[in-house]
Amino acid sequence: MFLYEKSGLKVAEVFFDEPEQPVRADIIRYHHRSQPIAQARCTGLETLWIDLSADPDSILGAMNRDTRYKINRAAKDGVVYEFQRQPDADWLAQFRDLYDRFALSKGLAPSNGTRLEAMLRQGALDLSRMRGPDGEILVWHAHVRSQQRARLLHSASIFREMEKNAAAVIGRANRLCHWADMQRFRGEGLATFDFGGWYGGNEDQAKLRINEFKRGFGGAVVPQYNSDRAATWKGAAALYVRSAVRMIRGMED
């Protein structure tokens, strides 16, 4: 569990099925639980899990041929894997700089520094990256982790800024980074690698391509639940307003 303030509200976030601790907060957010939370606003979703209890050869063997090929090819490209289990301020700043450039190129929201720093203080944030032969950082991964699970929060690369051949190198480096992350988490005793979501629709072609990329690593699609619970009247009012705004936007769409 970690805490931060947003728009004058104290927010506590609980990830996975970790037990809730006594906390003074206006809103408690439960992420990626196996069951919905009673007396809370719940949303169902899906994600892709890789079972890290299997041996490395079995995990690699469950990947499709294209993914295995690109992982092996990346190892020959001269890229270097680096990580910080408890990132320092410089690493976090470097990650946010590249991620925000990446997000801008794709029309996504920039990184939430307040939330990332709260994760960092709690020891829940993990950063990894791939560096090219010339020393340039090509790929960043950010994970939130517990004692049993690591979930991908953000993945960012600079491939959109590169010519075709260089972009292919970065694409391979990204796959190798995922594989290196999985092996490291397994070695540290984690049971599950969570790819950070799965698109359940069939219309958004960009999200379907992301599904295809993830599916290349094998694994299983599993249901999860996100829930928001108000712990004070301020929190209840904020959740009511947010729900009303989303309803209005849905009607406009």
LOFIKE-720804 format. One record per residue: residue number from 1; residue in one letter; x, y, z of N, C-alpha, C in turn. Coordinates in steps of 0.05 Angstrom, whole numbers. Example, Ala and Ser with C-alpha at 12.3 -4.5 7.8 and 13.67 -1.06 7.14 Angstrom:
// residues 2
NODE  resi  resn  n.px  n.py  n.pz  ca.px  ca.py  ca.pz  c.px  c.py  c.pz
NODE  1  A  264  -114  156  246  -90  156  264  -66  156
NODE  2  S  257  -45  142  273  -21  143  258  1  157
//
This chain:
// residues 253
NODE  resi  resn  n.px  n.py  n.pz  ca.px  ca.py  ca.pz  c.px  c.py  c.pz
NODE  1  M  17  -24  0  0  0  0  18  25  0
NODE  2  F  10  45  -16  24  70  -15  4  93  -16
NODE  3  L  13  116  -6  -4  140  -3  7  164  -18
NODE  4  Y  -11  181  -28  -4  206  -40  -28  224  -40
NODE  5  E  -24  250  -46  -46  269  -47  -51  277  -76
NODE  6  K  -76  279  -83  -84  287  -110  -108  305  -108
NODE  7  S  -107  329  -118  -129  348  -119  -141  352  -91
NODE  8  G  -124  353  -71  -133  358  -44  -144  333  -30
NODE  9  L  -142  310  -43  -151  285  -31  -128  267  -24
NODE  10  K  -130  253  -2  -111  233  6  -119  206  -6
NODE  11  V  -102  195  -23  -108  170  -37  -89  148  -28
NODE  12  A  -101  125  -22  -85  101  -15  -90  80  -37
NODE  13  E  -68  68  -47  -71  47  -67  -61  20  -57
NODE  14  V  -77  0  -61  -70  -27  -53  -69  -45  -78
NODE  15  F  -46  -58  -83  -42  -74  -107  -45  -103  -101
NODE  16  F  -57  -117  -121  -59  -146  -120  -76  -155  -96
NODE  17  D  -71  -177  -85  -87  -187  -62  -73  -182  -35
NODE  18  E  -56  -162  -34  -43  -157  -9  -63  -147  11
NODE  19  P  -60  -154  37  -79  -146  57  -80  -116  61
NODE  20  E  -103  -105  66  -106  -77  71  -96  -70  99
NODE  21  Q  -83  -47  102  -72  -38  127  -88  -13  136
NODE  22  P  -90  -9  163  -104  15  172  -91  40  161
NODE  23  V  -106  58  150  -95  81  137  -115  104  137
NODE  24  R  -105  128  139  -122  152  138  -121  163  109
NODE  25  A  -143  158  95  -144  167  67  -173  173  61
NODE  26  D  -177  189  40  -204  195  30  -215  174  11
NODE  27  I  -196  163  -5  -204  143  -25  -183  120  -23
NODE  28  I  -193  96  -22  -175  73  -24  -181  59  -50
NODE  29  R  -159  56  -66  -161  43  -92  -148  16  -92
NODE  30  Y  -163  -4  -100  -154  -32  -101  -149  -40  -130
NODE  31  H  -125  -48  -136  -117  -54  -164  -112  -83  -168
NODE  32  H  -124  -94  -189  -117  -121  -199  -121  -142  -178
NODE  33  R  -144  -142  -165  -151  -162  -145  -164  -187  -158
NODE  34  S  -162  -209  -145  -175  -233  -155  -205  -233  -151
NODE  35  Q  -215  -217  -132  -243  -215  -126  -251  -185  -122
NODE  36  P  -276  -178  -129  -284  -150  -124  -285  -144  -94
NODE  37  I  -282  -118  -88  -283  -109  -60  -312  -102  -53
NODE  38  A  -321  -112  -30  -349  -106  -21  -352  -76  -15
NODE  39  Q  -375  -66  -21  -382  -38  -16  -363  -19  -29
NODE  40  A  -356  -25  -54  -338  -8  -69  -347  -8  -98
NODE  41  R  -338  13  -113  -344  15  -142  -324  -3  -156
NODE  42  C  -333  -24  -168  -316  -45  -180  -317  -45  -210
NODE  43  T  -295  -51  -223  -293  -54  -252  -278  -79  -258
NODE  44  G  -289  -96  -275  -275  -120  -284  -257  -114  -307
NODE  45  L  -235  -129  -309  -216  -126  -330  -202  -153  -334
NODE  46  E  -184  -154  -354  -169  -178  -359  -139  -170  -362
NODE  47  T  -122  -189  -357  -94  -185  -361  -81  -211  -369
NODE  48  L  -56  -210  -377  -41  -234  -386  -20  -241  -365
NODE  49  W  -20  -265  -354  -1  -274  -334  18  -294  -347
NODE  50  I  43  -292  -338  63  -312  -344  70  -326  -317
NODE  51  D  69  -352  -317  75  -367  -293  105  -370  -290
NODE  52  L  116  -356  -270  145  -356  -266  154  -380  -249
NODE  53  S  136  -397  -240  144  -420  -225  155  -442  -243
NODE  54  A  149  -440  -269  159  -459  -289  189  -454  -292
NODE  55  D  204  -474  -303  232  -470  -308  236  -452  -332
NODE  56  P  259  -438  -334  263  -419  -356  259  -431  -384
NODE  57  D  268  -456  -388  265  -468  -415  236  -471  -422
NODE  58  S  219  -478  -402  190  -481  -407  177  -455  -413
NODE  59  I  185  -434  -399  174  -407  -404  181  -398  -432
NODE  60  L  207  -401  -439  216  -393  -466  202  -410  -487
NODE  61  G  199  -436  -481  187  -454  -501  157  -448  -506
NODE  62  A  144  -435  -486  116  -428  -490  112  -403  -507
NODE  63  M  134  -389  -513  132  -366  -531  130  -375  -560
NODE  64  N  119  -358  -576  118  -365  -605  145  -362  -618
NODE  65  R  148  -373  -642  174  -375  -655  185  -347  -661
NODE  66  D  168  -328  -669  177  -301  -676  189  -287  -651
NODE  67  T  175  -290  -628  185  -277  -604  212  -290  -595
NODE  68  R  214  -316  -595  239  -329  -588  262  -320  -607
NODE  69  Y  256  -319  -633  276  -311  -652  286  -282  -646
NODE  70  K  268  -264  -641  276  -236  -636  290  -233  -610
NODE  71  I  284  -249  -590  299  -249  -565  327  -258  -570
NODE  72  N  330  -280  -584  357  -291  -590  373  -271  -607
NODE  73  R  359  -259  -627  373  -240  -645  382  -216  -629
NODE  74  A  365  -206  -610  372  -183  -594  397  -187  -578
NODE  75  A  401  -212  -569  425  -218  -553  450  -215  -571
NODE  76  K  447  -216  -597  470  -213  -615  473  -184  -625
NODE  77  D  454  -167  -618  455  -139  -627  473  -122  -610
NODE  78  G  483  -133  -588  501  -118  -570  486  -100  -550
NODE  79  V  460  -105  -546  446  -88  -526  451  -99  -498
NODE  80  V  449  -81  -479  456  -88  -451  432  -83  -433
NODE  81  Y  425  -102  -416  403  -100  -397  413  -88  -371
NODE  82  E  398  -69  -361  404  -56  -335  379  -53  -319
NODE  83  F  381  -53  -292  357  -50  -276  365  -38  -249
NODE  84  Q  345  -27  -236  347  -18  -208  322  -28  -193
NODE  85  R  326  -45  -174  304  -55  -158  291  -33  -141
NODE  86  Q  308  -15  -132  298  9  -117  311  33  -131
NODE  87  P  298  43  -151  310  64  -168  317  89  -153
NODE  88  D  339  102  -161  346  127  -149  333  150  -165
NODE  89  A  336  174  -156  321  197  -168  330  201  -197
NODE  90  D  356  197  -203  365  201  -230  352  181  -249
NODE  91  W  351  156  -241  338  136  -259  309  143  -263
NODE  92  L  295  151  -242  266  158  -245  263  182  -264
NODE  93  A  280  202  -262  279  225  -279  284  217  -308
NODE  94  Q  304  200  -313  310  191  -340  287  175  -352
NODE  95  F  275  157  -335  252  142  -345  229  161  -353
NODE  96  R  223  180  -336  200  198  -341  205  214  -366
NODE  97  D  230  223  -370  236  239  -394  230  224  -419
NODE  98  L  240  198  -421  235  183  -446  206  175  -448
NODE  99  Y  194  167  -425  166  158  -426  148  181  -435
NODE  100  D  152  205  -425  135  228  -433  138  235  -462
NODE  101  R  162  232  -473  166  235  -502  150  214  -518
NODE  102  F  152  189  -508  138  167  -520  108  171  -519
NODE  103  A  98  179  -495  69  183  -492  59  206  -510
NODE  104  L  74  227  -512  66  249  -530  63  240  -559
NODE  105  S  82  222  -567  81  213  -595  57  195  -600
NODE  106  K  45  183  -579  23  165  -582  -4  177  -572
NODE  107  G  -3  202  -563  -27  214  -553  -36  204  -526
NODE  108  L  -17  194  -510  -23  184  -483  -17  205  -462
NODE  109  A  -28  201  -438  -22  219  -416  7  216  -407
NODE  110  P  19  238  -398  47  236  -388  47  220  -362
NODE  111  S  71  213  -353  75  198  -328  65  214  -304
NODE  112  N  55  200  -284  45  213  -260  67  212  -239
NODE  113  G  82  234  -237  105  234  -219  98  230  -190
NODE  114  T  76  242  -181  68  239  -153  63  209  -146
NODE  115  R  50  196  -164  43  167  -159  69  150  -161
NODE  116  L  86  155  -180  110  139  -183  128  143  -159
NODE  117  E  130  168  -149  147  173  -126  136  160  -101
NODE  118  A  109  158  -99  97  144  -76  103  115  -77
NODE  119  M  103  103  -101  111  75  -104  140  71  -97
NODE  120  L  156  90  -105  185  89  -100  190  89  -69
NODE  121  R  177  107  -55  180  109  -26  173  82  -12
NODE  122  Q  153  69  -23  143  44  -11  159  20  -20
NODE  123  G  178  23  -38  194  1  -48  180  -16  -68
NODE  124  A  158  -5  -81  142  -21  -99  149  -16  -128
NODE  125  L  166  3  -134  172  10  -162  198  -3  -171
NODE  126  D  198  -15  -194  221  -28  -206  225  -17  -234
NODE  127  L  250  -9  -241  256  1  -267  277  -16  -281
NODE  128  S  274  -20  -307  294  -34  -322  296  -20  -349
NODE  129  R  318  -26  -363  322  -13  -389  342  -29  -406
NODE  130  M  342  -23  -432  361  -34  -451  378  -11  -462
NODE  131  R  404  -15  -462  422  5  -473  435  -6  -498
NODE  132  G  436  10  -519  448  2  -544  478  0  -543
NODE  133  P  491  -11  -564  520  -14  -564  535  13  -561
NODE  134  D  522  35  -570  534  61  -568  528  75  -541
NODE  135  G  514  61  -523  507  72  -497  480  86  -496
NODE  136  E  467  90  -518  441  103  -518  419  84  -506
NODE  137  I  402  96  -489  380  80  -477  358  78  -497
NODE  138  L  350  53  -503  331  47  -524  303  41  -513
NODE  139  V  302  28  -490  276  18  -479  276  22  -449
NODE  140  W  253  30  -439  249  30  -409  225  13  -402
NODE  141  H  226  -1  -380  203  -15  -368  200  -6  -339
NODE  142  A  176  -1  -331  169  5  -303  149  -16  -293
NODE  143  H  155  -28  -270  138  -48  -258  130  -40  -230
NODE  144  V  106  -47  -222  99  -46  -194  100  -75  -184
NODE  145  R  111  -80  -160  115  -107  -152  109  -111  -122
NODE  146  S  101  -136  -117  97  -145  -89  116  -168  -84
NODE  147  Q  111  -184  -64  128  -207  -58  123  -229  -78
NODE  148  Q  99  -229  -91  92  -251  -109  88  -244  -138
NODE  149  R  83  -218  -144  76  -211  -171  90  -185  -179
NODE  150  A  98  -184  -205  107  -159  -217  89  -153  -240
NODE  151  R  79  -128  -241  60  -120  -262  72  -97  -278
NODE  152  L  72  -99  -304  82  -78  -321  64  -54  -320
NODE  153  L  76  -31  -312  61  -6  -311  64  10  -337
NODE  154  H  89  12  -345  95  28  -369  118  15  -385
NODE  155  S  116  16  -411  137  8  -429  141  30  -449
NODE  156  A  165  39  -453  170  61  -472  195  57  -487
NODE  157  S  195  65  -512  219  64  -529  220  88  -548
NODE  158  I  242  90  -561  246  113  -579  243  105  -609
NODE  159  F  231  81  -614  230  70  -641  216  89  -661
NODE  160  R  197  105  -652  183  123  -670  201  145  -680
NODE  161  E  223  149  -667  242  170  -675  264  159  -693
NODE  162  M  264  133  -699  286  120  -713  278  111  -741
NODE  163  E  299  107  -757  294  95  -784  288  65  -781
NODE  164  K  280  53  -803  269  26  -801  287  5  -788
NODE  165  N  312  4  -797  330  -16  -786  336  -12  -756
NODE  166  A  339  12  -748  344  18  -720  319  12  -704
NODE  167  A  295  17  -715  270  11  -701  268  -19  -697
NODE  168  A  277  -35  -716  276  -64  -713  294  -73  -690
NODE  169  V  317  -61  -687  335  -67  -665  322  -61  -638
NODE  170  I  308  -38  -637  294  -30  -612  271  -49  -606
NODE  171  G  257  -58  -627  235  -77  -622  246  -103  -611
NODE  172  R  268  -112  -621  280  -137  -610  290  -132  -581
NODE  173  A  302  -109  -577  312  -102  -550  289  -102  -530
NODE  174  N  266  -92  -538  243  -91  -520  235  -120  -512
NODE  175  R  234  -138  -531  227  -166  -524  248  -178  -505
NODE  176  L  274  -173  -511  294  -183  -493  292  -172  -465
NODE  177  C  284  -146  -464  281  -133  -438  259  -147  -422
NODE  178  H  237  -154  -435  215  -168  -421  225  -196  -411
NODE  179  W  240  -209  -428  250  -236  -421  270  -234  -397
NODE  180  A  287  -214  -399  306  -210  -377  292  -202  -351
NODE  181  D  271  -186  -353  255  -179  -330  243  -205  -317
NODE  182  M  231  -221  -334  218  -246  -324  239  -264  -310
NODE  183  Q  262  -267  -322  282  -284  -310  292  -273  -283
NODE  184  R  295  -247  -282  303  -234  -257  282  -237  -235
NODE  185  F  257  -231  -242  235  -234  -223  233  -263  -213
NODE  186  R  236  -282  -231  235  -310  -223  258  -316  -204
NODE  187  G  282  -306  -209  304  -311  -192  301  -298  -164
NODE  188  E  285  -278  -163  279  -264  -137  256  -276  -122
NODE  189  G  244  -298  -134  223  -312  -120  195  -304  -126
NODE  190  L  191  -286  -146  164  -279  -153  151  -302  -169
NODE  191  A  124  -304  -166  110  -326  -178  97  -319  -204
NODE  192  T  91  -293  -209  75  -285  -232  86  -260  -244
NODE  193  F  88  -260  -271  94  -236  -286  68  -227  -300
NODE  194  D  59  -203  -295  34  -193  -305  40  -172  -326
NODE  195  F  30  -177  -350  36  -160  -373  21  -133  -373
NODE  196  G  5  -128  -352  -6  -101  -349  -32  -96  -365
NODE  197  G  -47  -117  -370  -73  -112  -383  -76  -128  -409
NODE  198  W  -102  -132  -416  -109  -146  -440  -134  -134  -452
NODE  199  Y  -134  -127  -477  -157  -115  -490  -177  -136  -497
NODE  200  G  -201  -134  -487  -222  -154  -491  -240  -149  -515
NODE  201  G  -236  -127  -529  -253  -120  -551  -242  -130  -577
NODE  202  N  -254  -121  -599  -244  -130  -626  -244  -108  -646
NODE  203  E  -246  -83  -638  -248  -61  -656  -223  -43  -657
NODE  204  D  -210  -39  -634  -187  -21  -633  -162  -37  -643
NODE  205  Q  -154  -30  -667  -132  -45  -680  -106  -41  -666
NODE  206  A  -101  -17  -655  -76  -13  -641  -74  -31  -616
NODE  207  K  -96  -33  -601  -96  -50  -577  -95  -79  -585
NODE  208  L  -107  -87  -607  -105  -114  -616  -76  -121  -624
NODE  209  R  -61  -102  -635  -33  -107  -641  -17  -111  -615
NODE  210  I  -24  -95  -594  -10  -99  -569  -17  -126  -557
NODE  211  N  -42  -135  -560  -49  -162  -551  -32  -183  -565
NODE  212  E  -28  -179  -591  -13  -198  -607  16  -199  -598
NODE  213  F  27  -176  -592  55  -175  -581  57  -190  -555
NODE  214  K  38  -185  -537  39  -199  -511  34  -229  -514
NODE  215  R  16  -237  -531  10  -265  -535  34  -280  -544
NODE  216  G  52  -266  -558  76  -279  -567  93  -291  -544
NODE  217  F  89  -281  -520  104  -291  -497  90  -314  -483
NODE  218  G  68  -324  -493  53  -345  -481  35  -335  -458
NODE  219  G  31  -351  -438  16  -342  -415  -14  -347  -417
NODE  220  A  -29  -337  -398  -58  -341  -397  -72  -315  -390
NODE  221  V  -95  -311  -403  -111  -287  -397  -128  -294  -372
NODE  222  V  -127  -276  -352  -141  -280  -327  -158  -256  -320
NODE  223  P  -181  -260  -307  -197  -237  -298  -186  -225  -273
NODE  224  Q  -190  -198  -271  -181  -183  -247  -203  -162  -242
NODE  225  Y  -200  -149  -218  -219  -128  -211  -205  -104  -199
NODE  226  N  -213  -81  -208  -205  -55  -196  -229  -44  -180
NODE  227  S  -224  -33  -157  -245  -23  -140  -236  3  -127
NODE  228  D  -255  22  -124  -251  47  -110  -270  48  -87
NODE  229  R  -260  54  -63  -277  56  -39  -273  82  -25
NODE  230  A  -294  97  -20  -292  122  -5  -289  116  25
NODE  231  A  -270  129  37  -266  126  66  -274  151  82
NODE  232  T  -281  173  68  -290  197  80  -312  209  63
NODE  233  W  -325  230  73  -346  243  57  -333  257  33
NODE  234  K  -308  267  36  -295  280  14  -289  260  -8
NODE  235  G  -281  236  0  -276  215  -20  -302  207  -34
NODE  236  A  -324  204  -19  -349  197  -31  -359  218  -51
NODE  237  A  -355  243  -44  -363  264  -63  -346  264  -88
NODE  238  A  -320  259  -85  -302  258  -108  -309  235  -127
NODE  239  L  -315  212  -115  -322  189  -132  -349  193  -146
NODE  240  Y  -368  206  -132  -394  212  -144  -391  230  -168
NODE  241  V  -375  251  -165  -370  271  -187  -356  257  -210
NODE  242  R  -336  241  -204  -322  227  -226  -341  208  -241
NODE  243  S  -358  194  -227  -377  176  -240  -396  191  -257
NODE  244  A  -406  214  -247  -424  231  -263  -412  241  -288
NODE  245  V  -386  250  -286  -372  261  -309  -369  239  -331
NODE  246  R  -361  215  -322  -358  193  -341  -384  186  -354
NODE  247  M  -406  187  -339  -432  181  -351  -439  201  -372
NODE  248  I  -435  226  -367  -441  247  -386  -424  244  -411
NODE  249  R  -398  238  -407  -380  234  -431  -389  210  -447
NODE  250  G  -399  189  -433  -408  166  -448  -433  172  -464
NODE  251  M  -451  189  -454  -474  197  -468  -467  214  -493
NODE  252  E  -446  231  -490  -437  247  -512  -425  231  -535
NODE  253  D  -411  209  -526  -399  192  -547  -421  177  -563
//
